Every structure is written in structure tokens, then in C-alpha cells.
Amino acid sequence: MAIHLPRIISSKKVPKGYFAVYVGENHKRFVIPVSFLNQPSFQDLLGMSQEEFGYSHPTG
């Protein structure tokens, strides 16, 4: 299953209805629609990520 996201300009602001996630040592930024939080496949991915990597956010 592929998910197509609209291109979002790389600014520090997050558009309404989205949230930003920073991943990895280089803090790669992903802007994700809030509606994804209700998707079972996205919830599964979050759960798998938590199991493998845990929740670590030393910078807040």
C-alpha cells in the first residue's frame, strides 16, 4: 500500500492538521497528517517502531 502526501515546504511551521516527527541522529523531518493516527496500518508501524527502538527524545 502506498501513501501519497502533498509536498510540504521545509519550513519550521507545521500546517494545521499535521504533526512533525524528527527521526534519527540527523533529525530528518517528516510532516504527517493527523488523520494517519486513526489508520490501523499507521498504528501498527508506530507499535513496531516502539518495540524496536523505544521512545527516546532527549531534546524534548
CHARMM-style PDB file with segment names, atoms N, HN, CA, C and O in Angstrom:
ATOM      1  N   MET     1       0.842  -1.173   0.000  1.00  0.00      PROA
ATOM      2  CA  MET     1       0.000   0.000   0.000  1.00  0.00      PROA
ATOM      3  C   MET     1       0.887   1.236   0.000  1.00  0.00      PROA
ATOM      4  O   MET     1       1.778   1.363   0.840  1.00  0.00      PROA
ATOM      5  N   ALA     2       0.652   2.130  -0.919  1.00  0.00      PROA
ATOM      6  HN  ALA     2      -0.072   2.027  -1.601  1.00  0.00      PROA
ATOM      7  CA  ALA     2       1.405   3.376  -0.998  1.00  0.00      PROA
ATOM      8  C   ALA     2       0.545   4.513  -0.473  1.00  0.00      PROA
ATOM      9  O   ALA     2      -0.673   4.535  -0.654  1.00  0.00      PROA
ATOM     10  N   ILE     3       1.202   5.449   0.178  1.00  0.00      PROA
ATOM     11  HN  ILE     3       2.191   5.432   0.325  1.00  0.00      PROA
ATOM     12  CA  ILE     3       0.510   6.623   0.700  1.00  0.00      PROA
ATOM     13  C   ILE     3       1.120   7.842   0.043  1.00  0.00      PROA
ATOM     14  O   ILE     3       2.331   8.052   0.115  1.00  0.00      PROA
ATOM     15  N   HSD     4       0.290   8.644  -0.596  1.00  0.00      PROA
ATOM     16  HN  HSD     4      -0.694   8.474  -0.655  1.00  0.00      PROA
ATOM     17  CA  HSD     4       0.769   9.845  -1.267  1.00  0.00      PROA
ATOM     18  C   HSD     4       0.494  11.055  -0.390  1.00  0.00      PROA
ATOM     19  O   HSD     4      -0.647  11.300   0.002  1.00  0.00      PROA
ATOM     20  N   LEU     5       1.537  11.808  -0.084  1.00  0.00      PROA
ATOM     21  HN  LEU     5       2.463  11.609  -0.403  1.00  0.00      PROA
ATOM     22  CA  LEU     5       1.399  13.017   0.721  1.00  0.00      PROA
ATOM     23  C   LEU     5       1.655  14.234  -0.143  1.00  0.00      PROA
ATOM     24  O   LEU     5       2.519  14.198  -1.019  1.00  0.00      PROA
ATOM     25  N   PRO     6       0.918  15.311   0.088  1.00  0.00      PROA
ATOM     26  CA  PRO     6       1.218  16.539  -0.649  1.00  0.00      PROA
ATOM     27  C   PRO     6       2.595  17.050  -0.251  1.00  0.00      PROA
ATOM     28  O   PRO     6       3.019  16.891   0.893  1.00  0.00      PROA
ATOM     29  N   ARG     7       3.289  17.663  -1.203  1.00  0.00      PROA
ATOM     30  HN  ARG     7       2.944  17.792  -2.133  1.00  0.00      PROA
ATOM     31  CA  ARG     7       4.613  18.207  -0.908  1.00  0.00      PROA
ATOM     32  C   ARG     7       4.451  19.384   0.050  1.00  0.00      PROA
ATOM     33  O   ARG     7       3.664  20.298  -0.193  1.00  0.00      PROA
ATOM     34  N   ILE     8       5.205  19.344   1.132  1.00  0.00      PROA
ATOM     35  HN  ILE     8       5.845  18.601   1.329  1.00  0.00      PROA
ATOM     36  CA  ILE     8       5.155  20.405   2.138  1.00  0.00      PROA
ATOM     37  C   ILE     8       6.513  21.076   2.176  1.00  0.00      PROA
ATOM     38  O   ILE     8       7.545  20.412   2.274  1.00  0.00      PROA
ATOM     39  N   ILE     9       6.504  22.392   2.096  1.00  0.00      PROA
ATOM     40  HN  ILE     9       5.666  22.931   2.016  1.00  0.00      PROA
ATOM     41  CA  ILE     9       7.747  23.162   2.105  1.00  0.00      PROA
ATOM     42  C   ILE     9       8.471  22.923   3.420  1.00  0.00      PROA
ATOM     43  O   ILE     9       7.847  22.857   4.479  1.00  0.00      PROA
ATOM     44  N   SER    10       9.796  22.794   3.350  1.00  0.00      PROA
ATOM     45  HN  SER    10      10.304  22.848   2.490  1.00  0.00      PROA
ATOM     46  CA  SER    10      10.583  22.510   4.546  1.00  0.00      PROA
ATOM     47  C   SER    10      10.758  23.774   5.382  1.00  0.00      PROA
ATOM     48  O   SER    10      11.832  24.376   5.403  1.00  0.00      PROA
ATOM     49  N   SER    11       9.703  24.159   6.058  1.00  0.00      PROA
ATOM     50  HN  SER    11       8.831  23.670   6.041  1.00  0.00      PROA
ATOM     51  CA  SER    11       9.783  25.279   6.983  1.00  0.00      PROA
ATOM     52  C   SER    11       9.637  24.724   8.385  1.00  0.00      PROA
ATOM     53  O   SER    11       9.310  23.551   8.564  1.00  0.00      PROA
ATOM     54  N   LYS    12       9.875  25.549   9.362  1.00  0.00      PROA
ATOM     55  HN  LYS    12      10.141  26.502   9.216  1.00  0.00      PROA
ATOM     56  CA  LYS    12       9.743  25.104  10.745  1.00  0.00      PROA
ATOM     57  C   LYS    12       8.285  25.031  11.172  1.00  0.00      PROA
ATOM     58  O   LYS    12       7.968  24.376  12.165  1.00  0.00      PROA
ATOM     59  N   LYS    13       7.393  25.691  10.442  1.00  0.00      PROA
ATOM     60  HN  LYS    13       7.651  26.223   9.636  1.00  0.00      PROA
ATOM     61  CA  LYS    13       5.983  25.661  10.791  1.00  0.00      PROA
ATOM     62  C   LYS    13       5.358  24.367  10.285  1.00  0.00      PROA
ATOM     63  O   LYS    13       5.717  23.846   9.229  1.00  0.00      PROA
ATOM     64  N   VAL    14       4.425  23.875  11.062  1.00  0.00      PROA
ATOM     65  HN  VAL    14       4.134  24.298  11.920  1.00  0.00      PROA
ATOM     66  CA  VAL    14       3.697  22.673  10.680  1.00  0.00      PROA
ATOM     67  C   VAL    14       2.281  23.103  10.311  1.00  0.00      PROA
ATOM     68  O   VAL    14       1.606  23.744  11.116  1.00  0.00      PROA
ATOM     69  N   PRO    15       1.822  22.761   9.114  1.00  0.00      PROA
ATOM     70  CA  PRO    15       0.470  23.151   8.703  1.00  0.00      PROA
ATOM     71  C   PRO    15      -0.595  22.566   9.634  1.00  0.00      PROA
ATOM     72  O   PRO    15      -0.392  21.513  10.239  1.00  0.00      PROA
ATOM     73  N   LYS    16      -1.711  23.247   9.739  1.00  0.00      PROA
ATOM     74  HN  LYS    16      -1.876  24.102   9.247  1.00  0.00      PROA
ATOM     75  CA  LYS    16      -2.822  22.760  10.545  1.00  0.00      PROA
ATOM     76  C   LYS    16      -3.253  21.388  10.025  1.00  0.00      PROA
ATOM     77  O   LYS    16      -3.382  21.175   8.819  1.00  0.00      PROA
ATOM     78  N   GLY    17      -3.470  20.470  10.956  1.00  0.00      PROA
ATOM     79  HN  GLY    17      -3.365  20.642  11.935  1.00  0.00      PROA
ATOM     80  CA  GLY    17      -3.882  19.124  10.585  1.00  0.00      PROA
ATOM     81  C   GLY    17      -2.719  18.171  10.362  1.00  0.00      PROA
ATOM     82  O   GLY    17      -2.921  17.040   9.920  1.00  0.00      PROA
ATOM     83  N   TYR    18      -1.502  18.615  10.663  1.00  0.00      PROA
ATOM     84  HN  TYR    18      -1.338  19.534  11.023  1.00  0.00      PROA
ATOM     85  CA  TYR    18      -0.296  17.803  10.501  1.00  0.00      PROA
ATOM     86  C   TYR    18       0.514  17.852  11.791  1.00  0.00      PROA
ATOM     87  O   TYR    18       0.300  18.725  12.632  1.00  0.00      PROA
ATOM     88  N   PHE    19       1.447  16.911  11.944  1.00  0.00      PROA
ATOM     89  HN  PHE    19       1.621  16.202  11.261  1.00  0.00      PROA
ATOM     90  CA  PHE    19       2.413  16.988  13.034  1.00  0.00      PROA
ATOM     91  C   PHE    19       3.774  16.590  12.487  1.00  0.00      PROA
ATOM     92  O   PHE    19       3.876  15.824  11.530  1.00  0.00      PROA
ATOM     93  N   ALA    20       4.813  17.124  13.111  1.00  0.00      PROA
ATOM     94  HN  ALA    20       4.729  17.747  13.889  1.00  0.00      PROA
ATOM     95  CA  ALA    20       6.179  16.861  12.651  1.00  0.00      PROA
ATOM     96  C   ALA    20       6.810  15.778  13.510  1.00  0.00      PROA
ATOM     97  O   ALA    20       6.612  15.732  14.724  1.00  0.00      PROA
ATOM     98  N   VAL    21       7.569  14.913  12.863  1.00  0.00      PROA
ATOM     99  HN  VAL    21       7.730  14.951  11.877  1.00  0.00      PROA
ATOM    100  CA  VAL    21       8.324  13.866  13.536  1.00  0.00      PROA
ATOM    101  C   VAL    21       9.759  13.985  13.064  1.00  0.00      PROA
ATOM    102  O   VAL    21      10.020  14.082  11.865  1.00  0.00      PROA
ATOM    103  N   TYR    22      10.692  13.977  14.010  1.00  0.00      PROA
ATOM    104  HN  TYR    22      10.480  13.898  14.984  1.00  0.00      PROA
ATOM    105  CA  TYR    22      12.112  14.038  13.685  1.00  0.00      PROA
ATOM    106  C   TYR    22      12.713  12.673  13.981  1.00  0.00      PROA
ATOM    107  O   TYR    22      12.540  12.132  15.074  1.00  0.00      PROA
ATOM    108  N   VAL    23      13.423  12.116  12.995  1.00  0.00      PROA
ATOM    109  HN  VAL    23      13.563  12.555  12.107  1.00  0.00      PROA
ATOM    110  CA  VAL    23      13.893  10.739  13.080  1.00  0.00      PROA
ATOM    111  C   VAL    23      15.395  10.669  12.874  1.00  0.00      PROA
ATOM    112  O   VAL    23      15.950  11.340  12.003  1.00  0.00      PROA
ATOM    113  N   GLY    24      16.048   9.842  13.692  1.00  0.00      PROA
ATOM    114  HN  GLY    24      15.597   9.297  14.399  1.00  0.00      PROA
ATOM    115  CA  GLY    24      17.460   9.549  13.507  1.00  0.00      PROA
ATOM    116  C   GLY    24      18.394  10.603  14.066  1.00  0.00      PROA
ATOM    117  O   GLY    24      17.971  11.650  14.556  1.00  0.00      PROA
ATOM    118  N   GLU    25      19.677  10.292  13.976  1.00  0.00      PROA
ATOM    119  HN  GLU    25      20.021   9.441  13.578  1.00  0.00      PROA
ATOM    120  CA  GLU    25      20.706  11.187  14.503  1.00  0.00      PROA
ATOM    121  C   GLU    25      20.751  12.512  13.763  1.00  0.00      PROA
ATOM    122  O   GLU    25      21.105  13.538  14.345  1.00  0.00      PROA
ATOM    123  N   ASN    26      20.396  12.497  12.484  1.00  0.00      PROA
ATOM    124  HN  ASN    26      20.109  11.664  12.012  1.00  0.00      PROA
ATOM    125  CA  ASN    26      20.404  13.732  11.695  1.00  0.00      PROA
ATOM    126  C   ASN    26      19.083  14.487  11.789  1.00  0.00      PROA
ATOM    127  O   ASN    26      18.905  15.521  11.145  1.00  0.00      PROA
ATOM    128  N   HSD    27      18.164  13.972  12.588  1.00  0.00      PROA
ATOM    129  HN  HSD    27      18.309  13.132  13.111  1.00  0.00      PROA
ATOM    130  CA  HSD    27      16.856  14.607  12.811  1.00  0.00      PROA
ATOM    131  C   HSD    27      16.133  14.892  11.501  1.00  0.00      PROA
ATOM    132  O   HSD    27      15.675  16.010  11.266  1.00  0.00      PROA
ATOM    133  N   LYS    28      16.034  13.880  10.654  1.00  0.00      PROA
ATOM    134  HN  LYS    28      16.406  12.971  10.845  1.00  0.00      PROA
ATOM    135  CA  LYS    28      15.267  14.029   9.418  1.00  0.00      PROA
ATOM    136  C   LYS    28      13.814  14.293   9.785  1.00  0.00      PROA
ATOM    137  O   LYS    28      13.241  13.607  10.632  1.00  0.00      PROA
ATOM    138  N   ARG    29      13.229  15.283   9.145  1.00  0.00      PROA
ATOM    139  HN  ARG    29      13.694  15.840   8.456  1.00  0.00      PROA
ATOM    140  CA  ARG    29      11.888  15.749   9.496  1.00  0.00      PROA
ATOM    141  C   ARG    29      10.840  15.178   8.544  1.00  0.00      PROA
ATOM    142  O   ARG    29      10.991  15.225   7.323  1.00  0.00      PROA
ATOM    143  N   PHE    30       9.775  14.637   9.134  1.00  0.00      PROA
ATOM    144  HN  PHE    30       9.653  14.598  10.126  1.00  0.00      PROA
ATOM    145  CA  PHE    30       8.632  14.162   8.379  1.00  0.00      PROA
ATOM    146  C   PHE    30       7.404  14.899   8.888  1.00  0.00      PROA
ATOM    147  O   PHE    30       7.207  15.014  10.098  1.00  0.00      PROA
ATOM    148  N   VAL    31       6.579  15.397   7.981  1.00  0.00      PROA
ATOM    149  HN  VAL    31       6.738  15.303   6.998  1.00  0.00      PROA
ATOM    150  CA  VAL    31       5.332  16.063   8.349  1.00  0.00      PROA
ATOM    151  C   VAL    31       4.202  15.119   7.960  1.00  0.00      PROA
ATOM    152  O   VAL    31       4.040  14.770   6.791  1.00  0.00      PROA
ATOM    153  N   ILE    32       3.426  14.714   8.957  1.00  0.00      PROA
ATOM    154  HN  ILE    32       3.558  14.998   9.907  1.00  0.00      PROA
ATOM    155  CA  ILE    32       2.453  13.644   8.793  1.00  0.00      PROA
ATOM    156  C   ILE    32       1.049  14.159   9.092  1.00  0.00      PROA
ATOM    157  O   ILE    32       0.855  14.881  10.070  1.00  0.00      PROA
ATOM    158  N   PRO    33       0.073  13.801   8.269  1.00  0.00      PROA
ATOM    159  CA  PRO    33      -1.310  14.205   8.549  1.00  0.00      PROA
ATOM    160  C   PRO    33      -1.813  13.586   9.856  1.00  0.00      PROA
ATOM    161  O   PRO    33      -1.587  12.403  10.110  1.00  0.00      PROA
ATOM    162  N   VAL    34      -2.481  14.367  10.668  1.00  0.00      PROA
ATOM    163  HN  VAL    34      -2.664  15.328  10.463  1.00  0.00      PROA
ATOM    164  CA  VAL    34      -3.046  13.877  11.922  1.00  0.00      PROA
ATOM    165  C   VAL    34      -4.015  12.723  11.660  1.00  0.00      PROA
ATOM    166  O   VAL    34      -4.151  11.825  12.491  1.00  0.00      PROA
ATOM    167  N   SER    35      -4.676  12.745  10.527  1.00  0.00      PROA
ATOM    168  HN  SER    35      -4.565  13.475   9.851  1.00  0.00      PROA
ATOM    169  CA  SER    35      -5.640  11.686  10.199  1.00  0.00      PROA
ATOM    170  C   SER    35      -4.991  10.304  10.156  1.00  0.00      PROA
ATOM    171  O   SER    35      -5.680   9.297  10.318  1.00  0.00      PROA
ATOM    172  N   PHE    36      -3.680  10.241   9.940  1.00  0.00      PROA
ATOM    173  HN  PHE    36      -3.120  11.059   9.808  1.00  0.00      PROA
ATOM    174  CA  PHE    36      -2.985   8.952   9.925  1.00  0.00      PROA
ATOM    175  C   PHE    36      -3.054   8.262  11.282  1.00  0.00      PROA
ATOM    176  O   PHE    36      -2.956   7.037  11.354  1.00  0.00      PROA
ATOM    177  N   LEU    37      -3.223   9.034  12.364  1.00  0.00      PROA
ATOM    178  HN  LEU    37      -3.302  10.029  12.305  1.00  0.00      PROA
ATOM    179  CA  LEU    37      -3.254   8.440  13.698  1.00  0.00      PROA
ATOM    180  C   LEU    37      -4.432   7.489  13.875  1.00  0.00      PROA
ATOM    181  O   LEU    37      -4.405   6.634  14.761  1.00  0.00      PROA
ATOM    182  N   ASN    38      -5.457   7.625  13.053  1.00  0.00      PROA
ATOM    183  HN  ASN    38      -5.478   8.319  12.334  1.00  0.00      PROA
ATOM    184  CA  ASN    38      -6.618   6.733  13.111  1.00  0.00      PROA
ATOM    185  C   ASN    38      -6.489   5.525  12.194  1.00  0.00      PROA
ATOM    186  O   ASN    38      -7.351   4.647  12.216  1.00  0.00      PROA
ATOM    187  N   GLN    39      -5.435   5.460  11.389  1.00  0.00      PROA
ATOM    188  HN  GLN    39      -4.735   6.174  11.372  1.00  0.00      PROA
ATOM    189  CA  GLN    39      -5.260   4.371  10.435  1.00  0.00      PROA
ATOM    190  C   GLN    39      -4.603   3.167  11.114  1.00  0.00      PROA
ATOM    191  O   GLN    39      -3.518   3.305  11.678  1.00  0.00      PROA
ATOM    192  N   PRO    40      -5.232   1.997  11.074  1.00  0.00      PROA
ATOM    193  CA  PRO    40      -4.650   0.814  11.709  1.00  0.00      PROA
ATOM    194  C   PRO    40      -3.241   0.497  11.212  1.00  0.00      PROA
ATOM    195  O   PRO    40      -2.392   0.089  12.006  1.00  0.00      PROA
ATOM    196  N   SER    41      -2.976   0.672   9.929  1.00  0.00      PROA
ATOM    197  HN  SER    41      -3.665   1.003   9.285  1.00  0.00      PROA
ATOM    198  CA  SER    41      -1.635   0.360   9.410  1.00  0.00      PROA
ATOM    199  C   SER    41      -0.593   1.318   9.988  1.00  0.00      PROA
ATOM    200  O   SER    41       0.530   0.904  10.274  1.00  0.00      PROA
ATOM    201  N   PHE    42      -0.949   2.587  10.164  1.00  0.00      PROA
ATOM    202  HN  PHE    42      -1.861   2.923   9.932  1.00  0.00      PROA
ATOM    203  CA  PHE    42      -0.019   3.554  10.752  1.00  0.00      PROA
ATOM    204  C   PHE    42       0.192   3.240  12.236  1.00  0.00      PROA
ATOM    205  O   PHE    42       1.312   3.341  12.737  1.00  0.00      PROA
ATOM    206  N   GLN    43      -0.868   2.862  12.933  1.00  0.00      PROA
ATOM    207  HN  GLN    43      -1.778   2.779  12.527  1.00  0.00      PROA
ATOM    208  CA  GLN    43      -0.748   2.473  14.336  1.00  0.00      PROA
ATOM    209  C   GLN    43       0.159   1.255  14.481  1.00  0.00      PROA
ATOM    210  O   GLN    43       0.951   1.175  15.419  1.00  0.00      PROA
ATOM    211  N   ASP    44       0.041   0.309  13.551  1.00  0.00      PROA
ATOM    212  HN  ASP    44      -0.603   0.375  12.789  1.00  0.00      PROA
ATOM    213  CA  ASP    44       0.915  -0.866  13.566  1.00  0.00      PROA
ATOM    214  C   ASP    44       2.371  -0.462  13.389  1.00  0.00      PROA
ATOM    215  O   ASP    44       3.250  -0.970  14.086  1.00  0.00      PROA
ATOM    216  N   LEU    45       2.629   0.453  12.457  1.00  0.00      PROA
ATOM    217  HN  LEU    45       1.915   0.866  11.892  1.00  0.00      PROA
ATOM    218  CA  LEU    45       4.001   0.919  12.239  1.00  0.00      PROA
ATOM    219  C   LEU    45       4.557   1.616  13.476  1.00  0.00      PROA
ATOM    220  O   LEU    45       5.720   1.418  13.828  1.00  0.00      PROA
ATOM    221  N   LEU    46       3.742   2.426  14.134  1.00  0.00      PROA
ATOM    222  HN  LEU    46       2.797   2.587  13.848  1.00  0.00      PROA
ATOM    223  CA  LEU    46       4.186   3.086  15.365  1.00  0.00      PROA
ATOM    224  C   LEU    46       4.511   2.059  16.447  1.00  0.00      PROA
ATOM    225  O   LEU    46       5.503   2.192  17.162  1.00  0.00      PROA
ATOM    226  N   GLY    47       3.675   1.042  16.559  1.00  0.00      PROA
ATOM    227  HN  GLY    47       2.868   0.933  15.978  1.00  0.00      PROA
ATOM    228  CA  GLY    47       3.918  -0.006  17.542  1.00  0.00      PROA
ATOM    229  C   GLY    47       5.195  -0.776  17.256  1.00  0.00      PROA
ATOM    230  O   GLY    47       5.962  -1.074  18.172  1.00  0.00      PROA
ATOM    231  N   MET    48       5.428  -1.101  15.989  1.00  0.00      PROA
ATOM    232  HN  MET    48       4.805  -0.859  15.245  1.00  0.00      PROA
ATOM    233  CA  MET    48       6.650  -1.809  15.600  1.00  0.00      PROA
ATOM    234  C   MET    48       7.877  -0.956  15.879  1.00  0.00      PROA
ATOM    235  O   MET    48       8.904  -1.461  16.333  1.00  0.00      PROA
ATOM    236  N   SER    49       7.768   0.333  15.609  1.00  0.00      PROA
ATOM    237  HN  SER    49       6.934   0.744  15.241  1.00  0.00      PROA
ATOM    238  CA  SER    49       8.877   1.248  15.861  1.00  0.00      PROA
ATOM    239  C   SER    49       9.178   1.338  17.353  1.00  0.00      PROA
ATOM    240  O   SER    49      10.340   1.338  17.758  1.00  0.00      PROA
ATOM    241  N   GLN    50       8.137   1.413  18.162  1.00  0.00      PROA
ATOM    242  HN  GLN    50       7.193   1.412  17.834  1.00  0.00      PROA
ATOM    243  CA  GLN    50       8.324   1.495  19.608  1.00  0.00      PROA
ATOM    244  C   GLN    50       8.986   0.229  20.138  1.00  0.00      PROA
ATOM    245  O   GLN    50       9.869   0.305  20.992  1.00  0.00      PROA
ATOM    246  N   GLU    51       8.568  -0.935  19.640  1.00  0.00      PROA
ATOM    247  HN  GLU    51       7.850  -0.997  18.947  1.00  0.00      PROA
ATOM    248  CA  GLU    51       9.159  -2.194  20.081  1.00  0.00      PROA
ATOM    249  C   GLU    51      10.632  -2.274  19.716  1.00  0.00      PROA
ATOM    250  O   GLU    51      11.447  -2.742  20.511  1.00  0.00      PROA
ATOM    251  N   GLU    52      10.978  -1.818  18.513  1.00  0.00      PROA
ATOM    252  HN  GLU    52      10.316  -1.437  17.867  1.00  0.00      PROA
ATOM    253  CA  GLU    52      12.359  -1.940  18.053  1.00  0.00      PROA
ATOM    254  C   GLU    52      13.273  -0.861  18.620  1.00  0.00      PROA
ATOM    255  O   GLU    52      14.410  -1.146  18.994  1.00  0.00      PROA
ATOM    256  N   PHE    53      12.782   0.379  18.688  1.00  0.00      PROA
ATOM    257  HN  PHE    53      11.858   0.610  18.384  1.00  0.00      PROA
ATOM    258  CA  PHE    53      13.650   1.495  19.049  1.00  0.00      PROA
ATOM    259  C   PHE    53      13.308   2.142  20.382  1.00  0.00      PROA
ATOM    260  O   PHE    53      14.133   2.875  20.927  1.00  0.00      PROA
ATOM    261  N   GLY    54      12.136   1.899  20.918  1.00  0.00      PROA
ATOM    262  HN  GLY    54      11.466   1.303  20.475  1.00  0.00      PROA
ATOM    263  CA  GLY    54      11.709   2.556  22.147  1.00  0.00      PROA
ATOM    264  C   GLY    54      11.368   4.007  21.879  1.00  0.00      PROA
ATOM    265  O   GLY    54      11.386   4.465  20.736  1.00  0.00      PROA
ATOM    266  N   TYR    55      11.061   4.716  22.934  1.00  0.00      PROA
ATOM    267  HN  TYR    55      11.047   4.345  23.863  1.00  0.00      PROA
ATOM    268  CA  TYR    55      10.771   6.144  22.819  1.00  0.00      PROA
ATOM    269  C   TYR    55      11.919   6.890  23.460  1.00  0.00      PROA
ATOM    270  O   TYR    55      12.109   6.831  24.675  1.00  0.00      PROA
ATOM    271  N   SER    56      12.671   7.581  22.655  1.00  0.00      PROA
ATOM    272  HN  SER    56      12.516   7.628  21.669  1.00  0.00      PROA
ATOM    273  CA  SER    56      13.806   8.344  23.160  1.00  0.00      PROA
ATOM    274  C   SER    56      13.735   9.740  22.578  1.00  0.00      PROA
ATOM    275  O   SER    56      13.795   9.915  21.361  1.00  0.00      PROA
ATOM    276  N   HSD    57      13.609  10.721  23.430  1.00  0.00      PROA
ATOM    277  HN  HSD    57      13.560  10.579  24.418  1.00  0.00      PROA
ATOM    278  CA  HSD    57      13.537  12.100  22.961  1.00  0.00      PROA
ATOM    279  C   HSD    57      14.289  13.003  23.936  1.00  0.00      PROA
ATOM    280  O   HSD    57      13.675  13.808  24.636  1.00  0.00      PROA
ATOM    281  N   PRO    58      15.629  12.872  23.986  1.00  0.00      PROA
ATOM    282  CA  PRO    58      16.411  13.641  24.957  1.00  0.00      PROA
ATOM    283  C   PRO    58      16.360  15.149  24.740  1.00  0.00      PROA
ATOM    284  O   PRO    58      16.652  15.906  25.665  1.00  0.00      PROA
ATOM    285  N   THR    59      15.998  15.604  23.546  1.00  0.00      PROA
ATOM    286  HN  THR    59      15.760  14.988  22.794  1.00  0.00      PROA
ATOM    287  CA  THR    59      15.958  17.048  23.299  1.00  0.00      PROA
ATOM    288  C   THR    59      14.546  17.594  23.412  1.00  0.00      PROA
ATOM    289  O   THR    59      14.309  18.747  23.050  1.00  0.00      PROA
ATOM    290  N   GLY    60      13.623  16.819  23.892  1.00  0.00      PROA
ATOM    291  HN  GLY    60      13.816  15.883  24.185  1.00  0.00      PROA
ATOM    292  CA  GLY    60      12.257  17.304  24.100  1.00  0.00      PROA
ATOM    293  C   GLY    60      11.370  16.723  23.134  1.00  0.00      PROA
ATOM    294  OT1 GLY    60      10.172  17.009  23.145  1.00  0.00      PROA
TER     295      GLY     60
END
